[in-house]
């Protein structure tokens, strides 16, 4: 299956599948947004935005709770 997602307004530099929910894809980009996309329903699940600064990376804890960390 091939799926194209247009969730960001500029370059994307990190994308990964959720460890706890494999149908969720997390991405961050130069547009200061962290997006979560559900590939099963083909809809955005959540969006987080920064007003100031830049997101330099994202990661997910490998132990419970499987939180997403944002690096500035």
PQR file of N, CA, C, O and H, with PARSE charges and radii, in Angstrom:
ATOM      1  N   UNK A   1       0.841  -1.177   0.000 -0.4000 1.5000
ATOM      2  CA  UNK A   1       0.000   0.000   0.000 -0.0000 2.0000
ATOM      3  C   UNK A   1       0.885   1.238   0.000  0.5500 1.7000
ATOM      4  O   UNK A   1       1.852   1.314   0.757 -0.5500 1.4000
ATOM      5  N   UNK A   2       0.558   2.199  -0.841 -0.4000 1.5000
ATOM      6  CA  UNK A   2       1.267   3.462  -0.901 -0.0000 2.0000
ATOM      7  C   UNK A   2       0.314   4.567  -0.491  0.5500 1.7000
ATOM      8  O   UNK A   2      -0.839   4.603  -0.923 -0.5500 1.4000
ATOM      9  H   UNK A   2      -0.227   2.137  -1.456  0.4000 1.0000
ATOM     10  N   UNK A   3       0.801   5.463   0.339 -0.4000 1.5000
ATOM     11  CA  UNK A   3      -0.023   6.552   0.847 -0.0000 2.0000
ATOM     12  C   UNK A   3       0.791   7.826   0.848  0.5500 1.7000
ATOM     13  O   UNK A   3       1.913   7.840   1.354 -0.5500 1.4000
ATOM     14  H   UNK A   3       1.737   5.434   0.690  0.4000 1.0000
ATOM     15  N   UNK A   4       0.252   8.892   0.293 -0.4000 1.5000
ATOM     16  CA  UNK A   4       0.914  10.189   0.313 -0.0000 2.0000
ATOM     17  C   UNK A   4       0.165  11.091   1.279  0.5500 1.7000
ATOM     18  O   UNK A   4      -1.054  11.239   1.196 -0.5500 1.4000
ATOM     19  H   UNK A   4      -0.659   8.880  -0.118  0.4000 1.0000
ATOM     20  N   UNK A   5       0.914  11.690   2.199 -0.4000 1.5000
ATOM     21  CA  UNK A   5       0.334  12.553   3.217 -0.0000 2.0000
ATOM     22  C   UNK A   5       0.882  13.964   3.026  0.5500 1.7000
ATOM     23  O   UNK A   5       2.096  14.156   2.955 -0.5500 1.4000
ATOM     24  H   UNK A   5       1.905  11.569   2.267  0.4000 1.0000
ATOM     25  N   UNK A   6       0.003  14.939   2.943 -0.4000 1.5000
ATOM     26  CA  UNK A   6       0.407  16.347   2.827 -0.0000 2.0000
ATOM     27  C   UNK A   6       0.022  17.058   4.118  0.5500 1.7000
ATOM     28  O   UNK A   6      -0.980  17.771   4.168 -0.5500 1.4000
ATOM     29  H   UNK A   6      -0.983  14.783   3.000  0.4000 1.0000
ATOM     30  N   UNK A   7       0.816  16.861   5.151 -0.4000 1.5000
ATOM     31  CA  UNK A   7       0.477  17.406   6.465 -0.0000 2.0000
ATOM     32  C   UNK A   7       1.318  18.614   6.845  0.5500 1.7000
ATOM     33  O   UNK A   7       0.950  19.355   7.757 -0.5500 1.4000
ATOM     34  H   UNK A   7       1.630  16.281   5.111  0.4000 1.0000
ATOM     35  N   UNK A   8       2.437  18.829   6.166 -0.4000 1.5000
ATOM     36  CA  UNK A   8       3.337  19.931   6.507 -0.0000 2.0000
ATOM     37  C   UNK A   8       3.357  20.970   5.393  0.5500 1.7000
ATOM     38  O   UNK A   8       3.022  20.692   4.242 -0.5500 1.4000
ATOM     39  H   UNK A   8       2.736  18.227   5.426  0.4000 1.0000
ATOM     40  N   UNK A   9       3.768  22.195   5.785 -0.4000 1.5000
ATOM     41  CA  UNK A   9       3.844  23.303   4.830 -0.0000 2.0000
ATOM     42  C   UNK A   9       5.273  23.583   4.394  0.5500 1.7000
ATOM     43  O   UNK A   9       5.507  24.503   3.610 -0.5500 1.4000
ATOM     44  H   UNK A   9       4.040  22.421   6.721  0.4000 1.0000
ATOM     45  N   UNK A  10       6.240  22.802   4.892 -0.4000 1.5000
ATOM     46  CA  UNK A  10       7.633  22.944   4.493 -0.0000 2.0000
ATOM     47  C   UNK A  10       8.328  21.590   4.659  0.5500 1.7000
ATOM     48  O   UNK A  10       7.672  20.566   4.853 -0.5500 1.4000
ATOM     49  H   UNK A  10       6.050  22.056   5.530  0.4000 1.0000
ATOM     50  N   UNK A  11       9.652  21.598   4.581 -0.4000 1.5000
ATOM     51  CA  UNK A  11      10.417  20.353   4.626 -0.0000 2.0000
ATOM     52  C   UNK A  11      10.159  19.556   5.899  0.5500 1.7000
ATOM     53  O   UNK A  11      10.021  20.125   6.983 -0.5500 1.4000
ATOM     54  H   UNK A  11      10.184  22.430   4.423  0.4000 1.0000
ATOM     55  N   UNK A  12      10.096  18.238   5.758 -0.4000 1.5000
ATOM     56  CA  UNK A  12       9.930  17.309   6.871 -0.0000 2.0000
ATOM     57  C   UNK A  12      11.289  16.664   7.120  0.5500 1.7000
ATOM     58  O   UNK A  12      11.956  16.241   6.176 -0.5500 1.4000
ATOM     59  H   UNK A  12      10.208  17.776   4.878  0.4000 1.0000
ATOM     60  N   UNK A  13      11.707  16.585   8.396 -0.4000 1.5000
ATOM     61  CA  UNK A  13      13.016  16.002   8.662 -0.0000 2.0000
ATOM     62  C   UNK A  13      12.984  14.785   9.574  0.5500 1.7000
ATOM     63  O   UNK A  13      14.034  14.186   9.808 -0.5500 1.4000
ATOM     64  H   UNK A  13      11.165  16.928   9.163  0.4000 1.0000
ATOM     65  N   UNK A  14      11.827  14.391  10.101 -0.4000 1.5000
ATOM     66  CA  UNK A  14      11.758  13.175  10.928 -0.0000 2.0000
ATOM     67  C   UNK A  14      10.372  12.563  10.781  0.5500 1.7000
ATOM     68  O   UNK A  14       9.366  13.260  10.916 -0.5500 1.4000
ATOM     69  H   UNK A  14      10.974  14.877   9.911  0.4000 1.0000
ATOM     70  N   UNK A  15      10.316  11.263  10.503 -0.4000 1.5000
ATOM     71  CA  UNK A  15       9.064  10.512  10.395 -0.0000 2.0000
ATOM     72  C   UNK A  15       9.297   9.140  11.014  0.5500 1.7000
ATOM     73  O   UNK A  15      10.309   8.497  10.732 -0.5500 1.4000
ATOM     74  H   UNK A  15      11.133  10.697  10.392  0.4000 1.0000
ATOM     75  N   UNK A  16       8.361   8.681  11.864 -0.4000 1.5000
ATOM     76  CA  UNK A  16       8.462   7.332  12.397 -0.0000 2.0000
ATOM     77  C   UNK A  16       7.093   6.816  12.814  0.5500 1.7000
ATOM     78  O   UNK A  16       6.176   7.591  13.088 -0.5500 1.4000
ATOM     79  H   UNK A  16       7.539   9.203  12.093  0.4000 1.0000
ATOM     80  N   UNK A  17       6.973   5.492  12.856 -0.4000 1.5000
ATOM     81  CA  UNK A  17       5.733   4.841  13.289 -0.0000 2.0000
ATOM     82  C   UNK A  17       5.698   4.786  14.809  0.5500 1.7000
ATOM     83  O   UNK A  17       6.733   4.630  15.459 -0.5500 1.4000
ATOM     84  H   UNK A  17       7.717   4.863  12.633  0.4000 1.0000
ATOM     85  N   UNK A  18       4.503   4.914  15.369 -0.4000 1.5000
ATOM     86  CA  UNK A  18       4.307   4.853  16.809 -0.0000 2.0000
ATOM     87  C   UNK A  18       4.618   3.445  17.314  0.5500 1.7000
ATOM     88  O   UNK A  18       4.251   2.461  16.672 -0.5500 1.4000
ATOM     89  H   UNK A  18       3.663   5.041  14.842  0.4000 1.0000
ATOM     90  N   UNK A  19       5.290   3.346  18.453 -0.4000 1.5000
ATOM     91  CA  UNK A  19       5.653   2.038  19.013 -0.0000 2.0000
ATOM     92  C   UNK A  19       4.456   1.282  19.573  0.5500 1.7000
ATOM     93  O   UNK A  19       4.427   0.052  19.531 -0.5500 1.4000
ATOM     94  H   UNK A  19       5.589   4.145  18.974  0.4000 1.0000
ATOM     95  N   UNK A  20       3.473   1.998  20.093 -0.4000 1.5000
ATOM     96  CA  UNK A  20       2.312   1.377  20.727 -0.0000 2.0000
ATOM     97  C   UNK A  20       1.139   1.194  19.759  0.5500 1.7000
ATOM     98  O   UNK A  20       0.358   0.253  19.898 -0.5500 1.4000
ATOM     99  H   UNK A  20       3.496   2.997  20.127  0.4000 1.0000
ATOM    100  N   UNK A  21       1.020   2.085  18.790 -0.4000 1.5000
ATOM    101  CA  UNK A  21      -0.064   2.042  17.798 -0.0000 2.0000
ATOM    102  C   UNK A  21       0.560   2.113  16.400  0.5500 1.7000
ATOM    103  O   UNK A  21       0.805   3.214  15.907 -0.5500 1.4000
ATOM    104  H   UNK A  21       1.654   2.850  18.677  0.4000 1.0000
ATOM    105  N   UNK A  22       0.826   0.979  15.748 -0.4000 1.5000
ATOM    106  CA  UNK A  22       1.523   0.975  14.466 -0.0000 2.0000
ATOM    107  C   UNK A  22       0.781   1.681  13.330  0.5500 1.7000
ATOM    108  O   UNK A  22       1.373   1.953  12.286 -0.5500 1.4000
ATOM    109  H   UNK A  22       0.627   0.084  16.148  0.4000 1.0000
ATOM    110  N   UNK A  23      -0.500   1.979  13.518 -0.4000 1.5000
ATOM    111  CA  UNK A  23      -1.246   2.697  12.485 -0.0000 2.0000
ATOM    112  C   UNK A  23      -1.017   4.212  12.572  0.5500 1.7000
ATOM    113  O   UNK A  23      -1.501   4.950  11.713 -0.5500 1.4000
ATOM    114  H   UNK A  23      -0.982   1.759  14.366  0.4000 1.0000
ATOM    115  N   UNK A  24      -0.289   4.688  13.590 -0.4000 1.5000
ATOM    116  CA  UNK A  24      -0.018   6.115  13.736 -0.0000 2.0000
ATOM    117  C   UNK A  24       1.399   6.438  13.260  0.5500 1.7000
ATOM    118  O   UNK A  24       2.357   5.736  13.582 -0.5500 1.4000
ATOM    119  H   UNK A  24       0.104   4.089  14.288  0.4000 1.0000
ATOM    120  N   UNK A  25       1.504   7.517  12.485 -0.4000 1.5000
ATOM    121  CA  UNK A  25       2.782   8.004  11.977 -0.0000 2.0000
ATOM    122  C   UNK A  25       3.007   9.397  12.543  0.5500 1.7000
ATOM    123  O   UNK A  25       2.125  10.251  12.459 -0.5500 1.4000
ATOM    124  H   UNK A  25       0.725   8.087  12.223  0.4000 1.0000
ATOM    125  N   UNK A  26       4.192   9.635  13.126 -0.4000 1.5000
ATOM    126  CA  UNK A  26       4.542  10.937  13.676 -0.0000 2.0000
ATOM    127  C   UNK A  26       5.550  11.599  12.747  0.5500 1.7000
ATOM    128  O   UNK A  26       6.433  10.934  12.206 -0.5500 1.4000
ATOM    129  H   UNK A  26       4.908   8.941  13.194  0.4000 1.0000
ATOM    130  N   UNK A  27       5.416  12.905  12.565 -0.4000 1.5000
ATOM    131  CA  UNK A  27       6.366  13.636  11.733 -0.0000 2.0000
ATOM    132  C   UNK A  27       6.547  15.048  12.267  0.5500 1.7000
ATOM    133  O   UNK A  27       5.650  15.614  12.892 -0.5500 1.4000
ATOM    134  H   UNK A  27       4.698  13.445  13.005  0.4000 1.0000
ATOM    135  N   UNK A  28       7.731  15.608  12.009 -0.4000 1.5000
ATOM    136  CA  UNK A  28       7.978  17.006  12.352 -0.0000 2.0000
ATOM    137  C   UNK A  28       8.729  17.641  11.199  0.5500 1.7000
ATOM    138  O   UNK A  28       9.425  16.967  10.439 -0.5500 1.4000
ATOM    139  H   UNK A  28       8.460  15.148  11.501  0.4000 1.0000
ATOM    140  N   UNK A  29       8.574  18.965  11.082 -0.4000 1.5000
ATOM    141  CA  UNK A  29       9.197  19.655   9.974 -0.0000 2.0000
ATOM    142  C   UNK A  29       9.586  21.072  10.312  0.5500 1.7000
ATOM    143  O   UNK A  29       9.406  21.539  11.436 -0.5500 1.4000
ATOM    144  H   UNK A  29       8.008  19.513  11.699  0.4000 1.0000
ATOM    145  N   UNK A  30      10.129  21.751   9.308 -0.4000 1.5000
ATOM    146  CA  UNK A  30      10.582  23.126   9.479 -0.0000 2.0000
ATOM    147  C   UNK A  30       9.437  24.110   9.683  0.5500 1.7000
ATOM    148  O   UNK A  30       9.678  25.270  10.016 -0.5500 1.4000
ATOM    149  H   UNK A  30      10.276  21.371   8.394  0.4000 1.0000
ATOM    150  N   UNK A  31       8.196  23.669   9.489 -0.4000 1.5000
ATOM    151  CA  UNK A  31       7.032  24.537   9.704 -0.0000 2.0000
ATOM    152  C   UNK A  31       6.639  24.628  11.178  0.5500 1.7000
ATOM    153  O   UNK A  31       5.590  25.182  11.508 -0.5500 1.4000
ATOM    154  H   UNK A  31       8.001  22.726   9.218  0.4000 1.0000
ATOM    155  N   UNK A  32       7.492  24.077  12.081 -0.4000 1.5000
ATOM    156  CA  UNK A  32       7.289  24.116  13.534 -0.0000 2.0000
ATOM    157  C   UNK A  32       6.099  23.276  13.988  0.5500 1.7000
ATOM    158  O   UNK A  32       5.522  23.545  15.042 -0.5500 1.4000
ATOM    159  H   UNK A  32       8.344  23.627  11.813  0.4000 1.0000
ATOM    160  N   UNK A  33       5.727  22.265  13.209 -0.4000 1.5000
ATOM    161  CA  UNK A  33       4.588  21.411  13.551 -0.0000 2.0000
ATOM    162  C   UNK A  33       5.033  19.986  13.827  0.5500 1.7000
ATOM    163  O   UNK A  33       5.935  19.456  13.178 -0.5500 1.4000
ATOM    164  H   UNK A  33       6.196  22.046  12.353  0.4000 1.0000
ATOM    165  N   UNK A  34       4.378  19.382  14.806 -0.4000 1.5000
ATOM    166  CA  UNK A  34       4.488  17.956  15.072 -0.0000 2.0000
ATOM    167  C   UNK A  34       3.131  17.365  14.717  0.5500 1.7000
ATOM    168  O   UNK A  34       2.124  17.700  15.340 -0.5500 1.4000
ATOM    169  H   UNK A  34       3.646  19.813  15.333  0.4000 1.0000
ATOM    170  N   UNK A  35       3.101  16.495  13.729 -0.4000 1.5000
ATOM    171  CA  UNK A  35       1.850  15.906  13.265 -0.0000 2.0000
ATOM    172  C   UNK A  35       1.799  14.423  13.600  0.5500 1.7000
ATOM    173  O   UNK A  35       2.815  13.729  13.608 -0.5500 1.4000
ATOM    174  H   UNK A  35       3.919  16.223  13.223  0.4000 1.0000
ATOM    175  N   UNK A  36       0.593  13.963  13.873 -0.4000 1.5000
ATOM    176  CA  UNK A  36       0.332  12.543  14.064 -0.0000 2.0000
ATOM    177  C   UNK A  36      -0.777  12.183  13.080  0.5500 1.7000
ATOM    178  O   UNK A  36      -1.852  12.782  13.097 -0.5500 1.4000
ATOM    179  H   UNK A  36      -0.233  14.527  13.867  0.4000 1.0000
ATOM    180  N   UNK A  37      -0.509  11.213  12.232 -0.4000 1.5000
ATOM    181  CA  UNK A  37      -1.432  10.842  11.167 -0.0000 2.0000
ATOM    182  C   UNK A  37      -1.819   9.383  11.336  0.5500 1.7000
ATOM    183  O   UNK A  37      -0.954   8.527  11.521 -0.5500 1.4000
ATOM    184  H   UNK A  37       0.364  10.726  12.218  0.4000 1.0000
ATOM    185  N   UNK A  38      -3.107   9.093  11.274 -0.4000 1.5000
ATOM    186  CA  UNK A  38      -3.614   7.728  11.383 -0.0000 2.0000
ATOM    187  C   UNK A  38      -3.764   7.160   9.972  0.5500 1.7000
ATOM    188  O   UNK A  38      -4.634   7.594   9.217 -0.5500 1.4000
ATOM    189  H   UNK A  38      -3.810   9.788  11.123  0.4000 1.0000
ATOM    190  N   UNK A  39      -2.919   6.190   9.617 -0.4000 1.5000
ATOM    191  CA  UNK A  39      -2.975   5.646   8.257 -0.0000 2.0000
ATOM    192  C   UNK A  39      -4.161   4.706   8.060  0.5500 1.7000
ATOM    193  O   UNK A  39      -4.534   4.414   6.923 -0.5500 1.4000
ATOM    194  H   UNK A  39      -2.212   5.838  10.230  0.4000 1.0000
ATOM    195  N   UNK A  40      -4.754   4.234   9.143 -0.4000 1.5000
ATOM    196  CA  UNK A  40      -5.933   3.367   9.032 -0.0000 2.0000
ATOM    197  C   UNK A  40      -7.157   4.174   8.600  0.5500 1.7000
ATOM    198  O   UNK A  40      -7.900   3.763   7.709 -0.5500 1.4000
ATOM    199  H   UNK A  40      -4.451   4.472  10.066  0.4000 1.0000
ATOM    200  N   UNK A  41      -7.358   5.330   9.244 -0.4000 1.5000
ATOM    201  CA  UNK A  41      -8.502   6.189   8.904 -0.0000 2.0000
ATOM    202  C   UNK A  41      -8.140   7.245   7.871  0.5500 1.7000
ATOM    203  O   UNK A  41      -9.022   7.923   7.344 -0.5500 1.4000
ATOM    204  H   UNK A  41      -6.755   5.664   9.968  0.4000 1.0000
ATOM    205  N   UNK A  42      -6.842   7.392   7.573 -0.4000 1.5000
ATOM    206  CA  UNK A  42      -6.307   8.386   6.641 -0.0000 2.0000
ATOM    207  C   UNK A  42      -6.700   9.806   7.056  0.5500 1.7000
ATOM    208  O   UNK A  42      -7.121  10.615   6.229 -0.5500 1.4000
ATOM    209  H   UNK A  42      -6.125   6.841   8.002  0.4000 1.0000
ATOM    210  N   UNK A  43      -6.554  10.092   8.355 -0.4000 1.5000
ATOM    211  CA  UNK A  43      -6.855  11.413   8.897 -0.0000 2.0000
ATOM    212  C   UNK A  43      -5.771  11.829   9.886  0.5500 1.7000
ATOM    213  O   UNK A  43      -5.104  10.987  10.487 -0.5500 1.4000
ATOM    214  H   UNK A  43      -6.212   9.434   9.026  0.4000 1.0000
ATOM    215  N   UNK A  44      -5.606  13.146  10.044 -0.4000 1.5000
ATOM    216  CA  UNK A  44      -4.707  13.659  11.058 -0.0000 2.0000
ATOM    217  C   UNK A  44      -5.290  13.334  12.426  0.5500 1.7000
ATOM    218  O   UNK A  44      -6.471  13.578  12.677 -0.5500 1.4000
ATOM    219  H   UNK A  44      -6.148  13.830   9.555  0.4000 1.0000
ATOM    220  N   UNK A  45      -4.466  12.786  13.307 -0.4000 1.5000
ATOM    221  CA  UNK A  45      -4.923  12.464  14.654 -0.0000 2.0000
ATOM    222  C   UNK A  45      -4.703  13.654  15.583  0.5500 1.7000
ATOM    223  O   UNK A  45      -5.612  14.037  16.319 -0.5500 1.4000
ATOM    224  H   UNK A  45      -3.508  12.588  13.103  0.4000 1.0000
ATOM    225  N   UNK A  46      -3.517  14.237  15.557 -0.4000 1.5000
ATOM    226  CA  UNK A  46      -3.218  15.419  16.371 -0.0000 2.0000
ATOM    227  C   UNK A  46      -2.206  16.294  15.660  0.5500 1.7000
ATOM    228  O   UNK A  46      -1.458  15.837  14.796 -0.5500 1.4000
ATOM    229  H   UNK A  46      -2.778  13.925  14.959  0.4000 1.0000
ATOM    230  N   UNK A  47      -2.198  17.555  16.040 -0.4000 1.5000
ATOM    231  CA  UNK A  47      -1.202  18.504  15.544 -0.0000 2.0000
ATOM    232  C   UNK A  47      -0.755  19.359  16.720  0.5500 1.7000
ATOM    233  O   UNK A  47      -1.588  19.869  17.469 -0.5500 1.4000
ATOM    234  H   UNK A  47      -2.805  17.926  16.742  0.4000 1.0000
ATOM    235  N   UNK A  48       0.541  19.516  16.885 -0.4000 1.5000
ATOM    236  CA  UNK A  48       1.091  20.438  17.872 -0.0000 2.0000
ATOM    237  C   UNK A  48       1.989  21.412  17.139  0.5500 1.7000
ATOM    238  O   UNK A  48       2.774  21.014  16.278 -0.5500 1.4000
ATOM    239  H   UNK A  48       1.217  19.101  16.277  0.4000 1.0000
ATOM    240  N   UNK A  49       1.875  22.700  17.481 -0.4000 1.5000
ATOM    241  CA  UNK A  49       2.651  23.736  16.815 -0.0000 2.0000
ATOM    242  C   UNK A  49       3.420  24.566  17.820  0.5500 1.7000
ATOM    243  O   UNK A  49       2.977  24.771  18.951 -0.5500 1.4000
ATOM    244  H   UNK A  49       1.237  23.023  18.180  0.4000 1.0000
ATOM    245  N   UNK A  50       4.575  25.040  17.393 -0.4000 1.5000
ATOM    246  CA  UNK A  50       5.351  25.993  18.171 -0.0000 2.0000
ATOM    247  C   UNK A  50       5.145  27.381  17.611  0.5500 1.7000
ATOM    248  O   UNK A  50       5.061  27.554  16.395 -0.5500 1.4000
ATOM    249  H   UNK A  50       4.935  24.873  16.475  0.4000 1.0000
ATOM    250  N   UNK A  51       5.062  28.373  18.480 -0.4000 1.5000
ATOM    251  CA  UNK A  51       4.977  29.756  18.017 -0.0000 2.0000
ATOM    252  C   UNK A  51       6.367  30.333  17.834  0.5500 1.7000
ATOM    253  O   UNK A  51       6.620  31.064  16.877 -0.5500 1.4000
ATOM    254  H   UNK A  51       5.130  28.232  19.468  0.4000 1.0000
ATOM    255  N   UNK A  52       7.265  30.007  18.746 -0.4000 1.5000
ATOM    256  CA  UNK A  52       8.643  30.514  18.700 -0.0000 2.0000
ATOM    257  C   UNK A  52       9.614  29.350  18.702  0.5500 1.7000
ATOM    258  O   UNK A  52       9.295  28.269  19.197 -0.5500 1.4000
ATOM    259  H   UNK A  52       7.059  29.413  19.523  0.4000 1.0000
ATOM    260  N   UNK A  53      10.780  29.564  18.158 -0.4000 1.5000
ATOM    261  CA  UNK A  53      11.806  28.537  18.147 -0.0000 2.0000
ATOM    262  C   UNK A  53      11.634  27.562  17.000  0.5500 1.7000
ATOM    263  O   UNK A  53      10.849  27.785  16.079 -0.5500 1.4000
ATOM    264  H   UNK A  53      11.040  30.442  17.756  0.4000 1.0000
ATOM    265  N   UNK A  54      12.387  26.475  17.078 -0.4000 1.5000
ATOM    266  CA  UNK A  54      12.373  25.461  16.037 -0.0000 2.0000
ATOM    267  C   UNK A  54      12.372  24.080  16.671  0.5500 1.7000
ATOM    268  O   UNK A  54      12.993  23.870  17.713 -0.5500 1.4000
ATOM    269  H   UNK A  54      13.024  26.294  17.826  0.4000 1.0000
ATOM    270  N   UNK A  55      11.685  23.150  16.052 -0.4000 1.5000
ATOM    271  CA  UNK A  55      11.756  21.751  16.451 -0.0000 2.0000
ATOM    272  C   UNK A  55      12.980  21.164  15.757  0.5500 1.7000
ATOM    273  O   UNK A  55      13.105  21.255  14.535 -0.5500 1.4000
ATOM    274  H   UNK A  55      11.181  23.320  15.206  0.4000 1.0000
ATOM    275  N   UNK A  56      13.877  20.568  16.524 -0.4000 1.5000
ATOM    276  CA  UNK A  56      15.076  19.980  15.923 -0.0000 2.0000
ATOM    277  C   UNK A  56      14.986  18.459  15.831  0.5500 1.7000
ATOM    278  O   UNK A  56      15.802  17.828  15.159 -0.5500 1.4000
ATOM    279  H   UNK A  56      13.776  20.495  17.516  0.4000 1.0000
ATOM    280  N   UNK A  57      13.999  17.869  16.501 -0.4000 1.5000
ATOM    281  CA  UNK A  57      13.836  16.427  16.434 -0.0000 2.0000
ATOM    282  C   UNK A  57      12.713  15.951  17.331  0.5500 1.7000
ATOM    283  O   UNK A  57      12.233  16.686  18.195 -0.5500 1.4000
ATOM    284  H   UNK A  57      13.336  18.382  17.046  0.4000 1.0000
ATOM    285  N   UNK A  58      12.301  14.713  17.116 -0.4000 1.5000
ATOM    286  CA  UNK A  58      11.284  14.076  17.955 -0.0000 2.0000
ATOM    287  C   UNK A  58      11.722  12.637  18.203  0.5500 1.7000
ATOM    288  O   UNK A  58      12.439  12.047  17.395 -0.5500 1.4000
ATOM    289  H   UNK A  58      12.691  14.117  16.415  0.4000 1.0000
ATOM    290  N   UNK A  59      11.286  12.087  19.319 -0.4000 1.5000
ATOM    291  CA  UNK A  59      11.593  10.699  19.658 -0.0000 2.0000
ATOM    292  C   UNK A  59      10.466  10.163  20.529  0.5500 1.7000
ATOM    293  O   UNK A  59       9.698  10.933  21.106 -0.5500 1.4000
ATOM    294  H   UNK A  59      10.704  12.567  19.975  0.4000 1.0000
ATOM    295  N   UNK A  60      10.371   8.856  20.620 -0.4000 1.5000
ATOM    296  CA  UNK A  60       9.347   8.227  21.449 -0.0000 2.0000
ATOM    297  C   UNK A  60      10.015   7.307  22.456  0.5500 1.7000
ATOM    298  O   UNK A  60      10.933   6.560  22.116 -0.5500 1.4000
ATOM    299  H   UNK A  60      10.995   8.231  20.152  0.4000 1.0000
ATOM    300  N   UNK A  61       9.543   7.368  23.713 -0.4000 1.5000
ATOM    301  CA  UNK A  61      10.057   6.469  24.748 -0.0000 2.0000
ATOM    302  C   UNK A  61       9.724   5.033  24.371  0.5500 1.7000
ATOM    303  O   UNK A  61       8.654   4.758  23.828 -0.5500 1.4000
ATOM    304  H   UNK A  61       8.797   7.975  23.989  0.4000 1.0000
ATOM    305  N   UNK A  62      10.640   4.128  24.659 -0.4000 1.5000
ATOM    306  CA  UNK A  62      10.426   2.712  24.352 -0.0000 2.0000
ATOM    307  C   UNK A  62       9.830   1.956  25.523  0.5500 1.7000
ATOM    308  O   UNK A  62       9.640   0.742  25.447 -0.5500 1.4000
ATOM    309  H   UNK A  62      11.509   4.352  25.100  0.4000 1.0000
ATOM    310  N   UNK A  63       9.531   2.668  26.618 -0.4000 1.5000
ATOM    311  CA  UNK A  63       8.881   2.070  27.779 -0.0000 2.0000
ATOM    312  C   UNK A  63       7.602   2.847  28.069  0.5500 1.7000
ATOM    313  O   UNK A  63       7.459   3.995  27.648 -0.5500 1.4000
ATOM    314  H   UNK A  63       9.685   3.654  26.680  0.4000 1.0000
ATOM    315  N   UNK A  64       6.674   2.221  28.786 -0.4000 1.5000
ATOM    316  CA  UNK A  64       5.410   2.878  29.099 -0.0000 2.0000
ATOM    317  C   UNK A  64       5.648   4.028  30.054  0.5500 1.7000
ATOM    318  O   UNK A  64       6.496   3.893  30.936 -0.5500 1.4000
ATOM    319  H   UNK A  64       6.790   1.289  29.128  0.4000 1.0000
ATOM    320  N   UNK A  65       4.963   5.140  29.937 -0.4000 1.5000
ATOM    321  CA  UNK A  65       4.074   5.500  28.834 -0.0000 2.0000
ATOM    322  C   UNK A  65       4.884   5.871  27.600  0.5500 1.7000
ATOM    323  O   UNK A  65       5.951   6.474  27.718 -0.5500 1.4000
ATOM    324  H   UNK A  65       4.274   5.250  29.220  0.4000 1.0000
ATOM    325  N   UNK A  66       4.401   5.526  26.447 -0.4000 1.5000
ATOM    326  CA  UNK A  66       5.104   5.736  25.180 -0.0000 2.0000
ATOM    327  C   UNK A  66       4.952   7.191  24.735  0.5500 1.7000
ATOM    328  O   UNK A  66       4.286   7.475  23.739 -0.5500 1.4000
ATOM    329  H   UNK A  66       3.534   5.036  26.351  0.4000 1.0000
ATOM    330  N   UNK A  67       5.573   8.109  25.479 -0.4000 1.5000
ATOM    331  CA  UNK A  67       5.420   9.533  25.206 -0.0000 2.0000
ATOM    332  C   UNK A  67       6.305   9.954  24.039  0.5500 1.7000
ATOM    333  O   UNK A  67       7.353   9.366  23.776 -0.5500 1.4000
ATOM    334  H   UNK A  67       6.114   7.879  26.287  0.4000 1.0000
ATOM    335  N   UNK A  68       5.843  10.995  23.350 -0.4000 1.5000
ATOM    336  CA  UNK A  68       6.610  11.598  22.258 -0.0000 2.0000
ATOM    337  C   UNK A  68       7.355  12.787  22.839  0.5500 1.7000
ATOM    338  O   UNK A  68       6.749  13.636  23.494 -0.5500 1.4000
ATOM    339  H   UNK A  68       4.991  11.473  23.564  0.4000 1.0000
ATOM    340  N   UNK A  69       8.655  12.861  22.611 -0.4000 1.5000
ATOM    341  CA  UNK A  69       9.461  13.982  23.076 -0.0000 2.0000
ATOM    342  C   UNK A  69       9.805  14.893  21.930  0.5500 1.7000
ATOM    343  O   UNK A  69      10.127  14.431  20.835 -0.5500 1.4000
ATOM    344  H   UNK A  69       9.147  12.171  22.080  0.4000 1.0000
ATOM    345  N   UNK A  70       9.741  16.179  22.170 -0.4000 1.5000
ATOM    346  CA  UNK A  70      10.074  17.184  21.156 -0.0000 2.0000
ATOM    347  C   UNK A  70      11.376  17.855  21.591  0.5500 1.7000
ATOM    348  O   UNK A  70      11.503  18.282  22.738 -0.5500 1.4000
ATOM    349  H   UNK A  70       9.479  16.555  23.059  0.4000 1.0000
ATOM    350  N   UNK A  71      12.340  17.948  20.678 -0.4000 1.5000
ATOM    351  CA  UNK A  71      13.608  18.622  20.950 -0.0000 2.0000
ATOM    352  C   UNK A  71      13.604  19.980  20.278  0.5500 1.7000
ATOM    353  O   UNK A  71      13.196  20.117  19.124 -0.5500 1.4000
ATOM    354  H   UNK A  71      12.237  17.602  19.746  0.4000 1.0000
ATOM    355  N   UNK A  72      14.066  20.986  21.017 -0.4000 1.5000
ATOM    356  CA  UNK A  72      14.104  22.355  20.491 -0.0000 2.0000
ATOM    357  C   UNK A  72      15.529  22.748  20.198  0.5500 1.7000
ATOM    358  O   UNK A  72      15.781  23.865  19.746 -0.5500 1.4000
ATOM    359  H   UNK A  72      14.398  20.874  21.954  0.4000 1.0000
TER
END
